[in-house]
Amino acid sequence: MQVKDIVKPAVIISEDDTFAVALEAMMNQHTNTLLVSGEDGELTGEVTVTDLLAALVPDILNGNEVMRHFSTDDAFIDSIDIVKDLPVSEFMSRDYSALTLQDNLMSIIATAITNERARIPVIDEEGRPIGIISRQGLRQILHKFLRAK
């Protein structure tokens, strides 16, 4: 098994795309993680469902205030309406550890464990996103080594 055997194609959006575009991409491409590229095409971050949810919470709220804020469907709809045109660059995660197709399986496992990540972006030599190692890929690696002995 090689890295290329477990890399899923990336669903890529731009930093300038909006919350609404990101959500539609997730729905249409059946993914929970989008890779984000800058103007030069290089990977600049990622957007997960958790990032979308966090974007809905006004910065002035914390803890129990969040629970009260989203106590009705209308409040939730209003929050979505407020952020639907928000650029991805405003809420994407910038803390990622990318790998390349040349990395080995142990690099993948070490990255997943060290960074507590269940999904790992894969980039080309120019830093452009090309794929993602998903939870399924990590399971495949674990299974391979479980059966090694």
N, C-alpha and C positions, 0 to 999 in steps of 0.2 A: 504494500500500500504506500502510495506517495501522496504528497500534499495535493497535487492536481486531481487525485481521485476523490477527494472529499470537499473540494471547494465548490460552492454553489455560485452561480452567476450573481453579480451584484445588481441591486436595484439602486440606481444612482440618481440623485437630484442635486440641484444647484443651491448654493447658499441663498440665492435670491428668490427661490421658490417659496411658496407660502405654506402655512399650517394646513390649509385646505388641500393644496396640491400634495403635500406629504401624506396626509391621511388617505387621499384617493389613491396614491401610488401604493400604499400599504394594502389597501383593500383590493385593488385591481391585480397586484402582483402576489398576493397571498404571502406577505412577509411581515415580520414585526420589527425589522431593522432596515433602515435605508442608509446608504453611504452618501456623504455630502462632498461635493467637489467645489473648489473655488473657480475663479475665472480661468486659471491656467490648467484646469482639469485635475489638479492634484487633490488628494484626499485631505479634507480639512476637519472632518468630524463625522458623526453619525446621528441619526434620529431613531429613537425607539418609541414604542407605545408609551413608556414611562415618561419620556421627554414631552410627548404630546399632552399627557395628563398634567405634568408639572407646569406647562405653559398656560394652562387654564386657571391656575391659582394666582390671584393678585399678590404682588410682593408684600403688601401690608398685612397679609393674613398669616397666622400660624396656628398649629395644633387644632384646638377645638373650634377656633374661628372658621377654619376650612370646612369642618363638618356643618356648621350653621350656615355658611355661605352657600353650600350645595344641598340645602335641605329640600329643594323643590326642583322639578323638571324645568320649570321656567328659568330658575336661576342658572341651571347648567346650560340651557340653550342660550341664555344671554351671554354667558362666559365664552361659549364657542363662537358666538357672533362677534365678540370683541377681538378674539385672536385669529379668526379665520384668514385674515390678510396679513398676519404677522410673518415677516421673513424667517425662514429656517435659521438663519444666522443668529437670530435672537434667542433661540431656545435649544439649539442642537448641543450634543455633548462633544466636547473637544478633547476629552481625555480617553484616548484609545491607544492601543498598541498594535500596529499593523505588522503583518508578516508578508513574505514574498513566496512565490511558487518554489523558490530554491531552498526555503527553510525545511528542516526535517520535522518528523512527527514529534520528537522530544521538545523542539522549540515551541510547537503548538501547545503541547500540554503544559510546559513551563509558563508560557504566556497566560494561558487560561487560569492556572492556579495562582500565579503571582498577582495577577490583576483582577482576580475573581470575576472573570468574564466567561459567558456562555456563548458568545459570538465574537469572532475575531476577523477584522477586515484584512483582505489580501490586496496588495498593491503590485504594480509592475515596477520596472527599473526607474521610471520617471516619477514614481509616487502617485500614479493614477490608480483609482480603485478598479479592481477587476473581478473581485469575488468576495465571498465571506465564508468563513468556517462556522457552521452552525452547531447547535447542540447535537444534532444528528451526527455530524462529523466527529465531534468529541466522543460521542458514544461508540462510534466505529473504531476509533483509536483505542479506547479502553477495552473494547471487546477483543481487538487484535492481540493486545498484550495479555489479556486474561487467558487466552488460549495458547499463549506462547510456550507454556511449560507443560 
